[in-house]
Amino acid sequence: MSANIFWTPEQDEILIDFVRNHDVLYNIRHPDYRKVQAKQHLWESIGTTLEKSGSCKRWGYARDYYIRRRGNPGSGSSGFAAKKRSELLSFLDSFAASQRPTTTNSPGAKGS
């Protein structure tokens, strides 16, 4: 597998599609979600397909970025790719793992 860390938009799309079709990788309610070896086998499979290492890490970056920027994918020249990626990742909206609670240090946050 390539040590090249650069991912093309096409490779990102393939990765996202792969994960979408294997909900054990993102759905915490899946019976096999905690089976590390099963998930590792899937990550190795997509890594082999894409000839890339680090597919799990790349998925984490894409997922976390989507969750942070949900509803605001960006604008300008990078906006088109970000919007397309956002549309591809929208399947995460219905899963608890993608809706982590946020905390704030704002004084009025707890209903003072």
C-alpha positions as CSV (number, residue, x, y, z in Angstrom):
1,M,0.0,0.0,0.0
2,S,1.1,3.5,-0.7
3,A,2.6,5.6,2.1
4,N,1.3,8.6,0.2
5,I,-0.9,10.6,2.6
6,F,-2.6,12.7,-0.1
7,W,-6.2,11.6,-0.7
8,T,-8.0,12.6,-3.9
9,P,-11.7,13.5,-3.7
10,E,-12.5,10.3,-5.7
11,Q,-10.7,8.2,-3.0
12,D,-12.6,10.1,-0.3
13,E,-15.9,9.2,-2.1
14,I,-14.9,5.5,-2.4
15,L,-14.0,5.5,1.3
16,I,-17.3,7.2,2.4
17,D,-19.3,4.8,0.2
18,F,-17.5,1.8,1.7
19,V,-18.2,2.9,5.2
20,R,-21.8,3.7,4.4
21,N,-22.2,0.1,3.2
22,H,-20.6,-1.3,6.4
23,D,-22.5,0.1,9.3
24,V,-20.4,-1.9,11.8
25,L,-17.8,0.9,11.3
26,Y,-20.0,3.8,12.5
27,N,-23.2,2.5,14.1
28,I,-22.6,2.0,17.8
29,R,-25.8,-0.1,18.0
30,H,-24.6,-2.6,15.5
31,P,-24.1,-6.0,17.3
32,D,-20.5,-6.3,16.0
33,Y,-19.5,-2.6,16.7
34,R,-17.1,-3.6,19.5
35,K,-15.5,-6.4,17.6
36,V,-12.1,-4.9,16.8
37,Q,-10.8,-7.7,14.6
38,A,-13.9,-7.6,12.3
39,K,-13.6,-3.8,11.9
40,Q,-9.8,-4.1,11.4
41,H,-10.4,-6.6,8.6
42,L,-12.8,-4.1,6.9
43,W,-10.3,-1.2,7.2
44,E,-7.6,-3.4,5.7
45,S,-9.9,-4.4,2.9
46,I,-10.7,-0.8,1.8
47,G,-7.0,0.1,2.3
48,T,-6.1,-2.6,-0.2
49,T,-8.8,-1.5,-2.6
50,L,-7.6,2.1,-2.5
51,E,-3.9,1.1,-2.3
52,K,-3.7,3.4,0.7
53,S,-2.7,3.0,4.4
54,G,-4.5,4.9,7.1
55,S,-8.1,4.6,5.8
56,C,-9.4,4.4,9.4
57,K,-7.6,7.6,10.3
58,R,-8.8,9.3,7.1
59,W,-12.4,8.3,7.9
60,G,-12.0,9.8,11.4
61,Y,-10.9,13.1,9.9
62,A,-13.7,13.2,7.4
63,R,-16.4,12.2,9.9
64,D,-15.2,14.7,12.6
65,Y,-14.9,17.5,10.1
66,Y,-18.4,16.8,8.8
67,I,-19.8,16.8,12.4
68,R,-18.1,20.0,13.3
69,R,-19.2,21.8,10.1
70,R,-22.6,20.2,9.7
71,G,-24.9,22.5,7.7
72,N,-22.0,24.8,6.7
73,P,-19.7,23.0,4.3
74,G,-17.9,26.1,3.1
75,S,-17.7,28.3,0.0
76,G,-15.4,29.3,-2.7
77,S,-13.3,26.9,-4.8
78,S,-13.2,24.3,-2.0
79,G,-16.9,24.7,-1.4
80,F,-18.0,22.4,-4.2
81,A,-15.9,19.5,-2.9
82,A,-16.9,20.2,0.7
83,K,-20.6,20.3,-0.2
84,K,-20.4,17.1,-2.1
85,R,-18.6,15.4,0.7
86,S,-21.2,16.8,3.1
87,E,-23.9,15.3,1.0
88,L,-22.2,11.9,1.0
89,L,-21.7,12.0,4.8
90,S,-25.3,13.0,5.6
91,F,-26.1,9.4,6.4
92,L,-24.4,10.0,9.7
93,D,-27.1,12.4,10.9
94,S,-29.4,9.6,12.1
95,F,-26.8,7.9,14.3
96,A,-26.0,8.7,17.9
97,A,-22.2,8.4,17.4
98,S,-22.4,11.3,15.0
99,Q,-24.2,13.5,17.5
100,R,-21.8,13.7,20.3
101,P,-22.7,16.2,23.1
102,T,-20.9,19.5,23.1
103,T,-19.8,21.4,26.1
104,T,-19.4,25.1,26.5
105,N,-17.8,27.5,29.0
106,S,-20.5,30.1,28.4
107,P,-21.9,31.4,31.7
108,G,-25.5,31.3,30.4
109,A,-25.2,27.8,29.0
110,K,-26.7,26.1,32.1
111,G,-29.8,28.4,32.3
112,S,-28.5,30.7,35.0
